Amino acid sequence: MAITLVNPAGLPEIDVYRQVSIASGSKLVFVAGQVAWDGAGVTVGAGDLAAQVEQCYLNIATALAGAGGSFDDVAKLTVHVVDWTPDKMPLLLEGMSRAAAKLGVTPVPPATLLGVAALDVPDHLVEIEATAVLD
């Protein structure tokens, strides 16, 4: 496996991600920000942050599979949430959990969460991009 996820001593342990990703592979995969579109380009879960997060994760998994990888190869995620406030965290975690259950994975790579004013399509509440490393 090209990615090892760790929580080094001296840094807080976060339940939903690891603080550090150590990559030993040689093939970098950069997945463009994924939004809650299905394969036909139709928005999934209008107004439902959890449903949109789930779809974003499923889209990332599809993109990674197309490159010969999976969520096990993800070194870093960046999550952009429209009008972020901390009370939205349970919805974010719910969407991640639902996607993880469907995919049979525990996606805990390092992640950065950013609140943004808007995304390219008004119905989109979240956009998630991924960087992966494959052997």
Disulfide bonds with the S-S distance in Angstrom:
none
